[in-house]
């Protein structure tokens, strides 16, 4: 069974975001084993570069399989293109996909280098916790597209 891991900096404090993310994780369970790893925000550091580097060290420990970094400066993809990338990775033999959401200061160069691909869902800015829900929803949407299930219109 496919393994999907989401690695995100920060915790999910708001119950409504946690509930939404958990709903999509549950739905994804028919196609994949879904795991979520939270990286503690380096809040004690004031320098944004040092924060990203400290968080990056922890992110790097969690990466496995094909790594998709979500970054507003990445390659913009539609839901269909996102599904194509997931399907291509799986058909290419990847048994594990890791999706990374960095902290508010972005990620270190080392994390960018470790990523198989850097993707963006568009030009809008979302709070990180809400973006995590959006990511889980888009992964679920991708699986419905791949499996020909009527969800995506």
Order of alpha helices (4+ residues) and beta strands (2+ residues): beta-alpha-beta-alpha-beta-alpha-beta-alpha-beta-alpha
